[in-house]
Amino acid sequence: MIGQTLILLLVLVCAVTDLVWHKIYNAITYPGILAGLLFSLEPVGWGAAGGFEDSLKGLAACGGLMVAAFLLFEVGGGDVKLLAMEGAWLGLERGLECLLWTFVIGGAVALAILVWKLGTWNLVKAVSRHLLWSLRLGRAIPLSVEEKAALQPPLYLAVAAVPALCIVALDLAGTHS
């Protein structure tokens, strides 16, 4: 329980700094990663369920996937370290589950922001028009500068990581019974 409380506090601090200053600070994530690894050496319940090896696997898998997202999809470096930190605390299986929940929640929020900005009908019309022209011409049509700008809502992964962590740590999805 102490481990869950500490990781939740670390992620909450990251979410606040991400919302307020658009930054996730190394001063939080690096000590958080180290603490996750150290807590995995303690009795069960303090850190990763599978011990130190599971903690290292979680750190490597979550961190590695986030580095790929950083290189391919313009995800921020702070988000990489944040989700690597969660992997160190949660271990491989639960860390990956948390990472996936984070992206699902973050994507849903980004879509909601997009719908709010453009309106449901305008979004459906724009997507339909683009798809129909792409099908008619037999190739994908590149988006205009204006269309690309409209499709860039902020993706606050640190904020999405808070409910994702709660889902995984409290087993709200019922996957770890």
Secondary structure, DSSP 8 states (H G I E B T S, - for coil): -HHHHHHHHHHHHHHHHHHHHS---HHHHHHHHHHHHHHTTSSTTSS-TTHHHHHHHHHHHHHHHHHHHHHHH---HHHHHHHHHHHHHH-HHHHHHHHHHHHHHHHHHHHHHHHHHH-HHHHHHHHHHHHHHHHHHTS-----HHHHHHT-----HHHHHHHHHHHHHTTTT----
